[in-house]
Amino acid sequence: MCDVLAPPTSPADEHRALAAQQEASAALGVTVEGRRLSGYQGRTLGQKAHHPDHGASGCG
């Protein structure tokens, strides 16, 4: 059985995930902090987020 919760397999994939996270967090007006967690086959990225009006949510 393969490990589905794994970090990205290439630096390019990791860069794309981080760039997408930065773009999404800016669009939503949130800041991210803490440890990054990789999700399904390194294709998703989770990190605690904080919104100035709605507070914190997420993992960690």
Predicted model as a PDB file, atoms N, CA, C, CB and O in Angstrom, pLDDT in the B-factor column:
MODEL        1                                                                  
ATOM      1  N   MET A   1       0.849  -1.190   0.000  1.00 42.00           N  
ATOM      2  CA  MET A   1       0.000   0.000   0.000  1.00 42.00           C  
ATOM      3  C   MET A   1       0.886   1.241   0.000  1.00 42.00           C  
ATOM      4  CB  MET A   1      -0.961   0.005   1.228  1.00 42.00           C  
ATOM      5  O   MET A   1       1.864   1.304   0.744  1.00 42.00           O  
ATOM      6  N   CYS A   2       0.556   2.208  -0.813  1.00 50.00           N  
ATOM      7  CA  CYS A   2       1.391   3.401  -0.879  1.00 50.00           C  
ATOM      8  C   CYS A   2       0.945   4.422   0.175  1.00 50.00           C  
ATOM      9  CB  CYS A   2       1.336   4.022  -2.293  1.00 50.00           C  
ATOM     10  O   CYS A   2      -0.206   4.426   0.612  1.00 50.00           O  
ATOM     11  N   ASP A   3       1.859   5.261   0.556  1.00 52.00           N  
ATOM     12  CA  ASP A   3       1.613   6.292   1.552  1.00 52.00           C  
ATOM     13  C   ASP A   3       0.923   7.472   0.877  1.00 52.00           C  
ATOM     14  CB  ASP A   3       2.936   6.736   2.239  1.00 52.00           C  
ATOM     15  O   ASP A   3       1.541   8.172   0.075  1.00 52.00           O  
ATOM     16  N   VAL A   4      -0.343   7.697   1.190  1.00 58.00           N  
ATOM     17  CA  VAL A   4      -1.072   8.780   0.534  1.00 58.00           C  
ATOM     18  C   VAL A   4      -0.869  10.121   1.233  1.00 58.00           C  
ATOM     19  CB  VAL A   4      -2.549   8.451   0.481  1.00 58.00           C  
ATOM     20  O   VAL A   4      -1.119  11.165   0.630  1.00 58.00           O  
ATOM     21  N   LEU A   5      -0.427  10.120   2.481  1.00 69.00           N  
ATOM     22  CA  LEU A   5      -0.152  11.364   3.190  1.00 69.00           C  
ATOM     23  C   LEU A   5       1.351  11.586   3.177  1.00 69.00           C  
ATOM     24  CB  LEU A   5      -0.707  11.328   4.653  1.00 69.00           C  
ATOM     25  O   LEU A   5       2.061  11.194   4.103  1.00 69.00           O  
ATOM     26  N   ALA A   6       1.820  12.216   2.119  1.00 79.00           N  
ATOM     27  CA  ALA A   6       3.248  12.389   1.907  1.00 79.00           C  
ATOM     28  C   ALA A   6       3.522  13.779   1.361  1.00 79.00           C  
ATOM     29  CB  ALA A   6       3.794  11.315   0.952  1.00 79.00           C  
ATOM     30  O   ALA A   6       2.653  14.382   0.731  1.00 79.00           O  
ATOM     31  N   PRO A   7       4.720  14.290   1.599  1.00 81.00           N  
ATOM     32  CA  PRO A   7       5.071  15.604   1.037  1.00 81.00           C  
ATOM     33  C   PRO A   7       5.198  15.531  -0.488  1.00 81.00           C  
ATOM     34  CB  PRO A   7       6.393  16.118   1.655  1.00 81.00           C  
ATOM     35  O   PRO A   7       5.299  14.441  -1.052  1.00 81.00           O  
ATOM     36  N   PRO A   8       5.193  16.678  -1.149  1.00 83.00           N  
ATOM     37  CA  PRO A   8       5.377  16.679  -2.601  1.00 83.00           C  
ATOM     38  C   PRO A   8       6.662  15.954  -2.984  1.00 83.00           C  
ATOM     39  CB  PRO A   8       5.400  18.117  -3.140  1.00 83.00           C  
ATOM     40  O   PRO A   8       7.646  15.973  -2.245  1.00 83.00           O  
ATOM     41  N   THR A   9       6.636  15.319  -4.149  1.00 83.00           N  
ATOM     42  CA  THR A   9       7.777  14.512  -4.565  1.00 83.00           C  
ATOM     43  C   THR A   9       8.854  15.303  -5.289  1.00 83.00           C  
ATOM     44  CB  THR A   9       7.311  13.406  -5.442  1.00 83.00           C  
ATOM     45  O   THR A   9       9.957  14.796  -5.496  1.00 83.00           O  
ATOM     46  N   SER A  10       8.553  16.537  -5.678  1.00 87.00           N  
ATOM     47  CA  SER A  10       9.568  17.328  -6.368  1.00 87.00           C  
ATOM     48  C   SER A  10       9.548  18.768  -5.839  1.00 87.00           C  
ATOM     49  CB  SER A  10       9.331  17.303  -7.907  1.00 87.00           C  
ATOM     50  O   SER A  10       8.518  19.243  -5.361  1.00 87.00           O  
ATOM     51  N   PRO A  11      10.682  19.452  -5.927  1.00 89.00           N  
ATOM     52  CA  PRO A  11      10.717  20.858  -5.508  1.00 89.00           C  
ATOM     53  C   PRO A  11       9.734  21.727  -6.298  1.00 89.00           C  
ATOM     54  CB  PRO A  11      12.129  21.411  -5.666  1.00 89.00           C  
ATOM     55  O   PRO A  11       9.172  22.675  -5.748  1.00 89.00           O  
ATOM     56  N   ALA A  12       9.521  21.418  -7.571  1.00 91.00           N  
ATOM     57  CA  ALA A  12       8.584  22.193  -8.388  1.00 91.00           C  
ATOM     58  C   ALA A  12       7.155  22.041  -7.863  1.00 91.00           C  
ATOM     59  CB  ALA A  12       8.660  21.748  -9.865  1.00 91.00           C  
ATOM     60  O   ALA A  12       6.406  23.016  -7.807  1.00 91.00           O  
ATOM     61  N   ASP A  13       6.780  20.823  -7.480  1.00 86.00           N  
ATOM     62  CA  ASP A  13       5.445  20.597  -6.923  1.00 86.00           C  
ATOM     63  C   ASP A  13       5.282  21.328  -5.594  1.00 86.00           C  
ATOM     64  CB  ASP A  13       5.187  19.092  -6.735  1.00 86.00           C  
ATOM     65  O   ASP A  13       4.234  21.916  -5.329  1.00 86.00           O  
ATOM     66  N   GLU A  14       6.311  21.290  -4.769  1.00 86.00           N  
ATOM     67  CA  GLU A  14       6.258  21.988  -3.490  1.00 86.00           C  
ATOM     68  C   GLU A  14       6.120  23.502  -3.710  1.00 86.00           C  
ATOM     69  CB  GLU A  14       7.520  21.675  -2.653  1.00 86.00           C  
ATOM     70  O   GLU A  14       5.351  24.166  -3.015  1.00 86.00           O  
ATOM     71  N   HIS A  15       6.855  24.029  -4.661  1.00 89.00           N  
ATOM     72  CA  HIS A  15       6.784  25.459  -4.971  1.00 89.00           C  
ATOM     73  C   HIS A  15       5.381  25.850  -5.436  1.00 89.00           C  
ATOM     74  CB  HIS A  15       7.820  25.825  -6.049  1.00 89.00           C  
ATOM     75  O   HIS A  15       4.848  26.878  -5.019  1.00 89.00           O  
ATOM     76  N   ARG A  16       4.780  25.017  -6.310  1.00 89.00           N  
ATOM     77  CA  ARG A  16       3.426  25.295  -6.793  1.00 89.00           C  
ATOM     78  C   ARG A  16       2.413  25.281  -5.652  1.00 89.00           C  
ATOM     79  CB  ARG A  16       3.023  24.276  -7.859  1.00 89.00           C  
ATOM     80  O   ARG A  16       1.524  26.131  -5.601  1.00 89.00           O  
ATOM     81  N   ALA A  17       2.543  24.322  -4.739  1.00 87.00           N  
ATOM     82  CA  ALA A  17       1.615  24.237  -3.607  1.00 87.00           C  
ATOM     83  C   ALA A  17       1.743  25.464  -2.709  1.00 87.00           C  
ATOM     84  CB  ALA A  17       1.873  22.956  -2.792  1.00 87.00           C  
ATOM     85  O   ALA A  17       0.737  26.026  -2.276  1.00 87.00           O  
ATOM     86  N   LEU A  18       2.964  25.874  -2.431  1.00 89.00           N  
ATOM     87  CA  LEU A  18       3.176  27.048  -1.582  1.00 89.00           C  
ATOM     88  C   LEU A  18       2.678  28.328  -2.261  1.00 89.00           C  
ATOM     89  CB  LEU A  18       4.663  27.185  -1.232  1.00 89.00           C  
ATOM     90  O   LEU A  18       2.090  29.190  -1.608  1.00 89.00           O  
ATOM     91  N   ALA A  19       2.912  28.449  -3.556  1.00 93.00           N  
ATOM     92  CA  ALA A  19       2.440  29.624  -4.297  1.00 93.00           C  
ATOM     93  C   ALA A  19       0.912  29.678  -4.302  1.00 93.00           C  
ATOM     94  CB  ALA A  19       2.978  29.604  -5.748  1.00 93.00           C  
ATOM     95  O   ALA A  19       0.329  30.750  -4.140  1.00 93.00           O  
ATOM     96  N   ALA A  20       0.266  28.534  -4.484  1.00 91.00           N  
ATOM     97  CA  ALA A  20      -1.196  28.485  -4.466  1.00 91.00           C  
ATOM     98  C   ALA A  20      -1.726  28.829  -3.081  1.00 91.00           C  
ATOM     99  CB  ALA A  20      -1.698  27.097  -4.897  1.00 91.00           C  
ATOM    100  O   ALA A  20      -2.732  29.528  -2.957  1.00 91.00           O  
ATOM    101  N   GLN A  21      -1.055  28.342  -2.037  1.00 90.00           N  
ATOM    102  CA  GLN A  21      -1.476  28.659  -0.677  1.00 90.00           C  
ATOM    103  C   GLN A  21      -1.348  30.163  -0.409  1.00 90.00           C  
ATOM    104  CB  GLN A  21      -0.642  27.858   0.342  1.00 90.00           C  
ATOM    105  O   GLN A  21      -2.242  30.765   0.186  1.00 90.00           O  
ATOM    106  N   GLN A  22      -0.265  30.752  -0.837  1.00 93.00           N  
ATOM    107  CA  GLN A  22      -0.071  32.189  -0.635  1.00 93.00           C  
ATOM    108  C   GLN A  22      -1.129  32.998  -1.382  1.00 93.00           C  
ATOM    109  CB  GLN A  22       1.332  32.607  -1.092  1.00 93.00           C  
ATOM    110  O   GLN A  22      -1.658  33.973  -0.847  1.00 93.00           O  
ATOM    111  N   GLU A  23      -1.431  32.605  -2.592  1.00 95.00           N  
ATOM    112  CA  GLU A  23      -2.445  33.313  -3.379  1.00 95.00           C  
ATOM    113  C   GLU A  23      -3.818  33.180  -2.729  1.00 95.00           C  
ATOM    114  CB  GLU A  23      -2.485  32.773  -4.823  1.00 95.00           C  
ATOM    115  O   GLU A  23      -4.554  34.161  -2.625  1.00 95.00           O  
ATOM    116  N   ALA A  24      -4.164  31.979  -2.295  1.00 93.00           N  
ATOM    117  CA  ALA A  24      -5.468  31.759  -1.667  1.00 93.00           C  
ATOM    118  C   ALA A  24      -5.579  32.500  -0.342  1.00 93.00           C  
ATOM    119  CB  ALA A  24      -5.707  30.268  -1.449  1.00 93.00           C  
ATOM    120  O   ALA A  24      -6.612  33.108  -0.060  1.00 93.00           O  
ATOM    121  N   SER A  25      -4.534  32.459   0.470  1.00 93.00           N  
ATOM    122  CA  SER A  25      -4.602  33.136   1.767  1.00 93.00           C  
ATOM    123  C   SER A  25      -4.713  34.653   1.582  1.00 93.00           C  
ATOM    124  CB  SER A  25      -3.360  32.792   2.620  1.00 93.00           C  
ATOM    125  O   SER A  25      -5.415  35.318   2.344  1.00 93.00           O  
ATOM    126  N   ALA A  26      -4.038  35.193   0.593  1.00 95.00           N  
ATOM    127  CA  ALA A  26      -4.156  36.630   0.316  1.00 95.00           C  
ATOM    128  C   ALA A  26      -5.573  36.979  -0.140  1.00 95.00           C  
ATOM    129  CB  ALA A  26      -3.130  37.060  -0.758  1.00 95.00           C  
ATOM    130  O   ALA A  26      -6.131  37.992   0.282  1.00 95.00           O  
ATOM    131  N   ALA A  27      -6.151  36.141  -0.999  1.00 96.00           N  
ATOM    132  CA  ALA A  27      -7.507  36.396  -1.496  1.00 96.00           C  
ATOM    133  C   ALA A  27      -8.544  36.321  -0.372  1.00 96.00           C  
ATOM    134  CB  ALA A  27      -7.863  35.392  -2.600  1.00 96.00           C  
ATOM    135  O   ALA A  27      -9.537  37.049  -0.389  1.00 96.00           O  
ATOM    136  N   LEU A  28      -8.309  35.446   0.594  1.00 92.00           N  
ATOM    137  CA  LEU A  28      -9.246  35.276   1.709  1.00 92.00           C  
ATOM    138  C   LEU A  28      -8.955  36.203   2.879  1.00 92.00           C  
ATOM    139  CB  LEU A  28      -9.217  33.852   2.187  1.00 92.00           C  
ATOM    140  O   LEU A  28      -9.751  36.291   3.813  1.00 92.00           O  
ATOM    141  N   GLY A  29      -7.826  36.892   2.835  1.00 93.00           N  
ATOM    142  CA  GLY A  29      -7.469  37.802   3.911  1.00 93.00           C  
ATOM    143  C   GLY A  29      -7.042  37.108   5.182  1.00 93.00           C  
ATOM    144  O   GLY A  29      -7.265  37.622   6.278  1.00 93.00           O  
ATOM    145  N   VAL A  30      -6.429  35.940   5.048  1.00 94.00           N  
ATOM    146  CA  VAL A  30      -5.967  35.203   6.223  1.00 94.00           C  
ATOM    147  C   VAL A  30      -4.445  35.140   6.251  1.00 94.00           C  
ATOM    148  CB  VAL A  30      -6.559  33.783   6.239  1.00 94.00           C  
ATOM    149  O   VAL A  30      -3.781  35.295   5.226  1.00 94.00           O  
ATOM    150  N   THR A  31      -3.915  34.912   7.430  1.00 93.00           N  
ATOM    151  CA  THR A  31      -2.490  34.617   7.570  1.00 93.00           C  
ATOM    152  C   THR A  31      -2.370  33.167   7.985  1.00 93.00           C  
ATOM    153  CB  THR A  31      -1.793  35.568   8.607  1.00 93.00           C  
ATOM    154  O   THR A  31      -3.215  32.651   8.716  1.00 93.00           O  
ATOM    155  N   VAL A  32      -1.320  32.508   7.522  1.00 92.00           N  
ATOM    156  CA  VAL A  32      -1.080  31.115   7.894  1.00 92.00           C  
ATOM    157  C   VAL A  32       0.140  31.054   8.789  1.00 92.00           C  
ATOM    158  CB  VAL A  32      -0.891  30.218   6.641  1.00 92.00           C  
ATOM    159  O   VAL A  32       1.058  31.866   8.674  1.00 92.00           O  
ATOM    160  N   GLU A  33       0.135  30.074   9.685  1.00 90.00           N  
ATOM    161  CA  GLU A  33       1.232  29.953  10.637  1.00 90.00           C  
ATOM    162  C   GLU A  33       1.380  28.499  11.065  1.00 90.00           C  
ATOM    163  CB  GLU A  33       0.999  30.862  11.864  1.00 90.00           C  
ATOM    164  O   GLU A  33       0.495  27.672  10.846  1.00 90.00           O  
ATOM    165  N   GLY A  34       2.498  28.219  11.670  1.00 89.00           N  
ATOM    166  CA  GLY A  34       2.722  26.882  12.208  1.00 89.00           C  
ATOM    167  C   GLY A  34       3.213  25.888  11.185  1.00 89.00           C  
ATOM    168  O   GLY A  34       3.632  26.234  10.080  1.00 89.00           O  
ATOM    169  N   ARG A  35       3.145  24.655  11.595  1.00 88.00           N  
ATOM    170  CA  ARG A  35       3.663  23.551  10.792  1.00 88.00           C  
ATOM    171  C   ARG A  35       2.780  23.287   9.578  1.00 88.00           C  
ATOM    172  CB  ARG A  35       3.778  22.288  11.640  1.00 88.00           C  
ATOM    173  O   ARG A  35       1.554  23.269   9.681  1.00 88.00           O  
ATOM    174  N   ARG A  36       3.414  23.082   8.434  1.00 86.00           N  
ATOM    175  CA  ARG A  36       2.697  22.690   7.217  1.00 86.00           C  
ATOM    176  C   ARG A  36       2.520  21.184   7.216  1.00 86.00           C  
ATOM    177  CB  ARG A  36       3.454  23.158   5.938  1.00 86.00           C  
ATOM    178  O   ARG A  36       3.439  20.440   7.560  1.00 86.00           O  
ATOM    179  N   LEU A  37       1.344  20.742   6.830  1.00 85.00           N  
ATOM    180  CA  LEU A  37       1.068  19.319   6.729  1.00 85.00           C  
ATOM    181  C   LEU A  37       0.683  18.988   5.298  1.00 85.00           C  
ATOM    182  CB  LEU A  37      -0.048  18.896   7.711  1.00 85.00           C  
ATOM    183  O   LEU A  37      -0.194  19.625   4.714  1.00 85.00           O  
ATOM    184  N   SER A  38       1.341  17.997   4.748  1.00 84.00           N  
ATOM    185  CA  SER A  38       1.012  17.558   3.392  1.00 84.00           C  
ATOM    186  C   SER A  38      -0.150  16.595   3.455  1.00 84.00           C  
ATOM    187  CB  SER A  38       2.230  16.899   2.701  1.00 84.00           C  
ATOM    188  O   SER A  38      -0.304  15.842   4.417  1.00 84.00           O  
ATOM    189  N   GLY A  39      -0.963  16.629   2.418  1.00 82.00           N  
ATOM    190  CA  GLY A  39      -2.132  15.767   2.360  1.00 82.00           C  
ATOM    191  C   GLY A  39      -1.991  14.702   1.295  1.00 82.00           C  
ATOM    192  O   GLY A  39      -0.914  14.140   1.096  1.00 82.00           O  
ATOM    193  N   TYR A  40      -3.072  14.435   0.623  1.00 80.00           N  
ATOM    194  CA  TYR A  40      -3.172  13.333  -0.322  1.00 80.00           C  
ATOM    195  C   TYR A  40      -2.084  13.369  -1.387  1.00 80.00           C  
ATOM    196  CB  TYR A  40      -4.522  13.348  -0.978  1.00 80.00           C  
ATOM    197  O   TYR A  40      -2.058  14.269  -2.227  1.00 80.00           O  
ATOM    198  N   GLN A  41      -1.206  12.406  -1.350  1.00 78.00           N  
ATOM    199  CA  GLN A  41      -0.122  12.229  -2.319  1.00 78.00           C  
ATOM    200  C   GLN A  41       0.658  13.523  -2.572  1.00 78.00           C  
ATOM    201  CB  GLN A  41      -0.685  11.711  -3.630  1.00 78.00           C  
ATOM    202  O   GLN A  41       1.127  13.761  -3.684  1.00 78.00           O  
ATOM    203  N   GLY A  42       0.794  14.355  -1.535  1.00 77.00           N  
ATOM    204  CA  GLY A  42       1.552  15.590  -1.669  1.00 77.00           C  
ATOM    205  C   GLY A  42       0.853  16.652  -2.499  1.00 77.00           C  
ATOM    206  O   GLY A  42       1.476  17.637  -2.894  1.00 77.00           O  
ATOM    207  N   ARG A  43      -0.445  16.463  -2.771  1.00 78.00           N  
ATOM    208  CA  ARG A  43      -1.170  17.395  -3.636  1.00 78.00           C  
ATOM    209  C   ARG A  43      -1.945  18.455  -2.877  1.00 78.00           C  
ATOM    210  CB  ARG A  43      -2.109  16.641  -4.511  1.00 78.00           C  
ATOM    211  O   ARG A  43      -2.415  19.429  -3.466  1.00 78.00           O  
ATOM    212  N   THR A  44      -2.079  18.269  -1.576  1.00 83.00           N  
ATOM    213  CA  THR A  44      -2.773  19.265  -0.765  1.00 83.00           C  
ATOM    214  C   THR A  44      -1.851  19.714   0.354  1.00 83.00           C  
ATOM    215  CB  THR A  44      -4.103  18.699  -0.192  1.00 83.00           C  
ATOM    216  O   THR A  44      -0.910  19.012   0.723  1.00 83.00           O  
ATOM    217  N   LEU A  45      -2.133  20.888   0.886  1.00 83.00           N  
ATOM    218  CA  LEU A  45      -1.293  21.481   1.916  1.00 83.00           C  
ATOM    219  C   LEU A  45      -2.200  22.059   2.990  1.00 83.00           C  
ATOM    220  CB  LEU A  45      -0.350  22.574   1.325  1.00 83.00           C  
ATOM    221  O   LEU A  45      -3.123  22.814   2.687  1.00 83.00           O  
ATOM    222  N   GLY A  46      -1.943  21.711   4.228  1.00 85.00           N  
ATOM    223  CA  GLY A  46      -2.732  22.236   5.334  1.00 85.00           C  
ATOM    224  C   GLY A  46      -1.851  22.997   6.309  1.00 85.00           C  
ATOM    225  O   GLY A  46      -0.699  22.636   6.549  1.00 85.00           O  
ATOM    226  N   GLN A  47      -2.412  24.047   6.860  1.00 87.00           N  
ATOM    227  CA  GLN A  47      -1.691  24.851   7.830  1.00 87.00           C  
ATOM    228  C   GLN A  47      -2.710  25.693   8.583  1.00 87.00           C  
ATOM    229  CB  GLN A  47      -0.607  25.745   7.142  1.00 87.00           C  
ATOM    230  O   GLN A  47      -3.741  26.068   8.024  1.00 87.00           O  
ATOM    231  N   LYS A  48      -2.431  25.991   9.839  1.00 89.00           N  
ATOM    232  CA  LYS A  48      -3.341  26.798  10.636  1.00 89.00           C  
ATOM    233  C   LYS A  48      -3.490  28.183  10.001  1.00 89.00           C  
ATOM    234  CB  LYS A  48      -2.837  26.914  12.095  1.00 89.00           C  
ATOM    235  O   LYS A  48      -2.508  28.798   9.585  1.00 89.00           O  
ATOM    236  N   ALA A  49      -4.723  28.656   9.936  1.00 89.00           N  
ATOM    237  CA  ALA A  49      -5.009  29.962   9.344  1.00 89.00           C  
ATOM    238  C   ALA A  49      -5.691  30.856  10.372  1.00 89.00           C  
ATOM    239  CB  ALA A  49      -5.893  29.813   8.083  1.00 89.00           C  
ATOM    240  O   ALA A  49      -6.393  30.379  11.263  1.00 89.00           O  
ATOM    241  N   HIS A  50      -5.477  32.143  10.234  1.00 90.00           N  
ATOM    242  CA  HIS A  50      -6.114  33.101  11.126  1.00 90.00           C  
ATOM    243  C   HIS A  50      -6.688  34.251  10.298  1.00 90.00           C  
ATOM    244  CB  HIS A  50      -5.106  33.629  12.186  1.00 90.00           C  
ATOM    245  O   HIS A  50      -5.995  34.873   9.493  1.00 90.00           O  
ATOM    246  N   HIS A  51      -7.974  34.510  10.522  1.00 90.00           N  
ATOM    247  CA  HIS A  51      -8.654  35.623   9.867  1.00 90.00           C  
ATOM    248  C   HIS A  51      -8.868  36.712  10.897  1.00 90.00           C  
ATOM    249  CB  HIS A  51     -10.008  35.177   9.229  1.00 90.00           C  
ATOM    250  O   HIS A  51      -9.269  36.416  12.022  1.00 90.00           O  
ATOM    251  N   PRO A  52      -8.611  37.981  10.541  1.00 90.00           N  
ATOM    252  CA  PRO A  52      -8.710  39.058  11.531  1.00 90.00           C  
ATOM    253  C   PRO A  52     -10.104  39.225  12.146  1.00 90.00           C  
ATOM    254  CB  PRO A  52      -8.302  40.347  10.896  1.00 90.00           C  
ATOM    255  O   PRO A  52     -10.219  39.680  13.283  1.00 90.00           O  
ATOM    256  N   ASP A  53     -11.154  38.867  11.420  1.00 90.00           N  
ATOM    257  CA  ASP A  53     -12.512  39.004  11.946  1.00 90.00           C  
ATOM    258  C   ASP A  53     -13.098  37.712  12.495  1.00 90.00           C  
ATOM    259  CB  ASP A  53     -13.406  39.526  10.878  1.00 90.00           C  
ATOM    260  O   ASP A  53     -13.969  37.746  13.364  1.00 90.00           O  
ATOM    261  N   HIS A  54     -12.631  36.581  11.998  1.00 86.00           N  
ATOM    262  CA  HIS A  54     -13.258  35.295  12.340  1.00 86.00           C  
ATOM    263  C   HIS A  54     -12.378  34.388  13.183  1.00 86.00           C  
ATOM    264  CB  HIS A  54     -13.638  34.572  11.088  1.00 86.00           C  
ATOM    265  O   HIS A  54     -12.833  33.319  13.592  1.00 86.00           O  
ATOM    266  N   GLY A  55     -11.159  34.765  13.456  1.00 85.00           N  
ATOM    267  CA  GLY A  55     -10.286  33.973  14.316  1.00 85.00           C  
ATOM    268  C   GLY A  55      -9.531  32.888  13.599  1.00 85.00           C  
ATOM    269  O   GLY A  55      -9.357  32.923  12.381  1.00 85.00           O  
ATOM    270  N   ALA A  56      -9.081  31.915  14.379  1.00 83.00           N  
ATOM    271  CA  ALA A  56      -8.218  30.856  13.870  1.00 83.00           C  
ATOM    272  C   ALA A  56      -9.004  29.593  13.583  1.00 83.00           C  
ATOM    273  CB  ALA A  56      -7.104  30.559  14.856  1.00 83.00           C  
ATOM    274  O   ALA A  56     -10.041  29.327  14.190  1.00 83.00           O  
ATOM    275  N   SER A  57      -8.483  28.824  12.642  1.00 76.00           N  
ATOM    276  CA  SER A  57      -9.032  27.504  12.360  1.00 76.00           C  
ATOM    277  C   SER A  57      -7.943  26.679  11.714  1.00 76.00           C  
ATOM    278  CB  SER A  57     -10.293  27.586  11.448  1.00 76.00           C  
ATOM    279  O   SER A  57      -6.901  27.204  11.320  1.00 76.00           O  
ATOM    280  N   GLY A  58      -8.184  25.402  11.608  1.00 66.00           N  
ATOM    281  CA  GLY A  58      -7.249  24.536  10.919  1.00 66.00           C  
ATOM    282  C   GLY A  58      -6.550  23.579  11.844  1.00 66.00           C  
ATOM    283  O   GLY A  58      -6.899  23.441  13.017  1.00 66.00           O  
ATOM    284  N   CYS A  59      -5.555  22.921  11.293  1.00 58.00           N  
ATOM    285  CA  CYS A  59      -4.829  21.901  12.031  1.00 58.00           C  
ATOM    286  C   CYS A  59      -3.692  22.521  12.828  1.00 58.00           C  
ATOM    287  CB  CYS A  59      -4.290  20.836  11.081  1.00 58.00           C  
ATOM    288  O   CYS A  59      -3.256  23.643  12.570  1.00 58.00           O  
ATOM    289  N   GLY A  60      -3.244  21.775  13.776  1.00 52.00           N  
ATOM    290  CA  GLY A  60      -2.047  22.173  14.482  1.00 52.00           C  
ATOM    291  C   GLY A  60      -2.278  22.738  15.797  1.00 52.00           C  
ATOM    292  O   GLY A  60      -1.328  23.111  16.485  1.00 52.00           O  
TER     293      GLY A  60                                                      
ENDMDL                                                                          
END                                                                             
